[in-house]
Amino acid sequence: MTYLSNELLYRDLMQKFIQRLLSAAEFEQRFFEHWRADRDEQWKLDKRGTVLSPDELELGQVLDQTFTALDCYTPNPTNTFDISETQLRSEITELFHARWQLGKI
């Protein structure tokens, strides 16, 4: 699958995390499970020279930023590069609204 073919899944995961229906640990585990497989598929398409649509590229940026936020997340931040669950939820909320608040899906 690709990012775009799993867009509803990502939207649902992010929404559940924002609504506090998933903990940061649950969100991280579920996101990475799907993101890794989709990332690998995206790379295969890129190696074949497949041109991605602007929508696919835009979603990819949102998911890359989600990855980065999760990479910085730790339950007990100890340095300036770490973010807490509250900060993570704030960043995911911003990313969610950047992609879906205009009713794209």
NUNUKOL-187157 format. One record per residue (C-alpha): residue in one letter; x, y, z. Coordinates in Angstrom, 3 decimals, always signed. Example, Ala and Ser with C-alpha at 12.3 -4.5 7.8 and 13.67 -1.06 7.14 Angstrom:
! residues 2
REC,firo,xx,yy,zz
REC,A,+12.300,-4.500,+7.800
REC,S,+13.670,-1.060,+7.140
END
This chain:
! residues 105
REC,firo,xx,yy,zz
REC,M,+0.000,+0.000,+0.000
REC,T,+1.014,+3.621,-0.303
REC,Y,+0.501,+6.613,+1.930
REC,L,-2.473,+7.794,-0.076
REC,S,-4.168,+4.401,-0.166
REC,N,-3.950,+4.338,+3.652
REC,E,-4.864,+7.975,+4.213
REC,L,-8.060,+7.161,+6.104
REC,L,-6.096,+4.908,+8.437
REC,Y,-3.588,+7.662,+9.221
REC,R,-6.335,+10.223,+9.678
REC,D,-8.179,+7.900,+12.052
REC,L,-5.046,+7.163,+14.099
REC,M,-4.203,+10.839,+14.427
REC,Q,-7.771,+11.746,+15.316
REC,K,-7.963,+9.060,+18.006
REC,F,-4.684,+10.273,+19.501
REC,I,-5.864,+13.889,+19.490
REC,Q,-9.118,+12.832,+21.176
REC,R,-7.108,+10.910,+23.797
REC,L,-8.551,+7.577,+22.720
REC,L,-4.976,+6.340,+22.177
REC,S,-1.983,+6.908,+24.404
REC,A,+1.230,+8.196,+22.883
REC,A,+2.717,+4.695,+23.091
REC,E,-0.281,+3.148,+21.289
REC,F,-0.276,+5.858,+18.654
REC,E,+3.460,+5.465,+18.091
REC,Q,+3.240,+1.678,+17.734
REC,R,+0.283,+1.746,+15.337
REC,F,+1.606,+4.632,+13.265
REC,F,+5.044,+3.078,+12.774
REC,E,+3.540,-0.306,+11.935
REC,H,+1.753,+1.162,+8.911
REC,W,+4.197,+3.947,+8.078
REC,R,+7.181,+1.615,+7.650
REC,A,+5.360,-0.621,+5.162
REC,D,+3.988,+2.362,+3.245
REC,R,+7.360,+4.117,+3.260
REC,D,+8.980,+1.049,+1.740
REC,E,+6.313,+0.939,-0.975
REC,Q,+6.831,+4.656,-1.683
REC,W,+10.564,+4.029,-2.072
REC,K,+9.905,+1.205,-4.540
REC,L,+7.696,+3.507,-6.600
REC,D,+10.354,+6.206,-6.520
REC,K,+13.064,+3.762,-7.660
REC,R,+10.849,+2.753,-10.594
REC,G,+10.529,+6.402,-11.556
REC,T,+6.844,+6.633,-10.709
REC,V,+5.723,+10.241,-10.500
REC,L,+3.736,+10.838,-7.326
REC,S,+0.701,+13.089,-7.369
REC,P,+0.805,+16.419,-5.523
REC,D,-1.736,+14.982,-3.076
REC,E,+0.506,+11.975,-2.386
REC,L,+3.488,+14.268,-1.853
REC,E,+1.510,+16.528,+0.498
REC,L,+0.335,+13.579,+2.586
REC,G,+3.892,+12.235,+2.603
REC,Q,+5.097,+15.506,+4.120
REC,V,+2.468,+15.333,+6.865
REC,L,+3.450,+11.749,+7.642
REC,D,+7.170,+12.592,+7.592
REC,Q,+6.536,+15.379,+10.093
REC,T,+4.492,+12.967,+12.204
REC,F,+7.430,+10.554,+12.122
REC,T,+9.786,+13.321,+13.258
REC,A,+7.476,+14.318,+16.113
REC,L,+7.233,+10.700,+17.243
REC,D,+10.990,+10.338,+16.978
REC,C,+11.362,+13.266,+19.390
REC,Y,+8.695,+11.958,+21.783
REC,T,+9.690,+10.431,+25.094
REC,P,+7.526,+9.879,+28.184
REC,N,+10.096,+11.705,+30.322
REC,P,+11.832,+14.444,+28.312
REC,T,+15.350,+15.166,+29.530
REC,N,+16.825,+17.415,+26.845
REC,T,+15.779,+20.113,+24.410
REC,F,+15.252,+17.627,+21.569
REC,D,+12.737,+15.537,+23.510
REC,I,+9.036,+16.332,+23.550
REC,S,+6.380,+15.235,+26.029
REC,E,+3.055,+13.569,+25.264
REC,T,+1.353,+16.962,+25.593
REC,Q,+3.730,+18.519,+23.073
REC,L,+3.329,+15.523,+20.774
REC,R,-0.457,+15.826,+20.900
REC,S,-0.158,+19.523,+20.049
REC,E,+2.081,+18.828,+17.044
REC,I,-0.167,+16.030,+15.786
REC,T,-3.179,+18.317,+16.136
REC,E,-1.476,+20.946,+13.969
REC,L,-0.525,+18.378,+11.343
REC,F,-4.008,+16.891,+11.371
REC,H,-5.626,+20.275,+10.788
REC,A,-3.102,+21.208,+8.116
REC,R,-4.144,+18.172,+6.090
REC,W,-7.800,+17.546,+6.909
REC,Q,-9.472,+20.614,+8.352
REC,L,-10.481,+21.784,+4.882
REC,G,-12.490,+18.625,+4.329
REC,K,-10.166,+16.891,+1.890
REC,I,-11.582,+13.593,+3.055
END
